[in-house]
Amino acid sequence: MLTYYRSIGGQLQLAESYTDGCWIHAVAPSAEELARVSRETGLELDYLSYPLDPDERSRFEREDSHLLIIMQTSYRLGEDSDIPYDTVPLGILHTDHCVVTVCATENPVVNDVVNGLVRRVSTAKKNRLTLQLFLRNAQRFLIDVRQINKRVDAIEDRMETATRNRELLDLLKLEKSLVYFITGLKANEAMMERVKRDRIFEMYEEDSELLDDVLIENLQAIEMASIASNILTSMAGAFAAIINNNVNQVVKTLTVVSAIFLPLTFMAGIWGMNFERMPELSWRYGYALALGVMALVAGTMAWFFRRRDLW
């Protein structure tokens, strides 16, 4: 799907077709749509298709007047997915007259910019728009790491009484997502450090300050994700022991209950035999006596197990 944007008065507005100074955003584009963008912008099809590779690394590449930047962005998957969060490449391409972004899925970073969460967006200022996408991407990582921390807290509350592996598996999935986050953030950091060092496009003083802010936000996201990953690693081992202990408590309770009822079952079995001369069979209080003896035995055993702290 292709969407054309043009900024007017600092606000993004949809455009019907290509014009100089516009922003073209392609989401999972077909071959025909890529060919259309290539005709309108002069970008090579290879440049346009690189960001569609899910294994593409963060990097930049320049050829003549065209610039390709690929960065890793956070992406929330559905509830049925193996992991809750992953990373997906976002391609940012510059030509002399426009900027193009390409992604294999709906990208939350682009959506945030389109929805007005980034102020003073100008599609004509390609370099500034690229830096604003960098900054929003780092902020989006921070938001998703905080969401992961909230999910960890919710799982922690359930772990106190958990006896199954479901909660532990949920923690491992979140830890896997954090590993992807850390890998993507570090790759983005290396790419943006090269952008700053090599000055791949002209930056004014305000742009340089914005790039510094991006690097600070990205470093903070790396630190938060690393801390969360370390906590998850230690929590997974602790929670595995908790689950094992909870299971042992259940087994111990069942064992104690079985031990208490074992003599009662034996006594009930004796009195349940069809003998003519069973003790107290014809006595008026024989049934009450048998129940009393059984209750005494059960109470004594329960007291014994409680005294031994076995129950």
HELIX and SHEET records of a PDB file:
HELIX    1   1 ALA A   31  THR A   41  1                                  11    
HELIX    2   2 LEU A   45  SER A   49  1                                   5    
HELIX    3   3 TYR A   50  LEU A   52  5                                   3    
HELIX    4   4 PRO A  108  VAL A  114  1                                   7    
HELIX    5   5 LYS A  126  MET A  159  1                                  34    
HELIX    6   6 ARG A  166  ASP A  198  1                                  33    
HELIX    7   7 GLU A  205  TRP A  271  1                                  67    
HELIX    8   8 GLY A  286  ARG A  307  1                                  22    
SHEET    1   A 7 GLN A  11  ALA A  15  0                                        
SHEET    2   A 7 LEU A   2  ILE A   8 -1                                        
SHEET    3   A 7 TRP A  23  VAL A  27 -1                                        
SHEET    4   A 7 VAL A  99  CYS A 103  1                                        
SHEET    5   A 7 TYR A  85  HIS A  94 -1                                        
SHEET    6   A 7 HIS A  66  ARG A  76 -1                                        
SHEET    7   A 7 ARG A  59  GLU A  63 -1                                        
END                                                                             
